[in-house]
Amino acid sequence: MGIHEDELERDSDYRVPALQRGLSILQMFNASERSLSSNAIAERLGLSVSAIYRILVTLTDMGYLHKLGKNSYELGPQVLCDGFAYLASRDLVDIAMPHLNALRDRTSLSCHLSIREQTDSLYIGRAFAAQRLSVNIPIGTRIPCHCTAMGRMLLSGLTPMELDKLYQHVRLDDYPPPAPKTLPELQQLLERDRERGWVMHRSDYSTAIACAVRDHRGDVVAAINLSGPEAVMDSPVARERYRESLQQCADAISLELGGK
């Protein structure tokens, strides 16, 4: 047995058969075969229906399959949600980054791009200012929305009913000031954020200003910020200049996404 065969055999020891079968089932569906019976799925896998029953139930419970009638299935909404969310976030990064890089170059401040995932602000892009004391949050970082300027702009796109539902089982009093401690307090903050159109968040050492990015429907799909040391952004005149530059950048990204 050669080295290559040894590696293949070793790799096969780490495979998870149930996961392989689950992914194989999802790959069976296409434009010409939008629905399949459990018998047809089992036959293609070379297994009995009883052998794949738990996999079908799991995929259905997670939303990756939708059951039609008694023994037939189609792809569920979660497949579309995951796929479109990924594609949308990649398009967003590709569109936004040239604008954020240009804004970073004009202001010498760090810029970040985030989207909302449930109650978290997920950082998906950054333009890092290469200077001492610059603010640099890694891509992939998650921060509770109500604690940050970008997060609050992301929440500002929700209706009061949507916000109530989102935070129905979430505690807000475990976070230090200036984060709101209650849902009514958060609602009041967001009302002012919507009217103002931007949020400024100050911490001990840095200040961040955030604006919303909107799509062709006018919905808030992302947020961008400018962040830097408090000493740099201490002047009201400087902060207003940075805010105007940030808003122009957000408007330019929104325009490329089909917004007004």
Secondary structure, 3 states (H helix, E strand, C coil): CCHHHHHHHHHHCCCCHHHHHHHHHHHCCCCCCCEEEHHHHHHHHCCCHHHHHHHHHHHHHCCCEEEECCCEEEECHHHHHHHHHHHHHHHHHHHHHHHHHHHHHHHCCEEEEEEEECCEEEEEEEECCCCCCCCCCCCCCEEEHHHCHHHHHHHCCCCHHHHHHHCCCCCCCCCCCCCCCCHHHHHHHHHHHHHHCCEEEECCCEEEEEEEEECCCCCEEEEEEEEEECCCCCCHHHHHHHHHHHHHHHHHHHHHCCCC
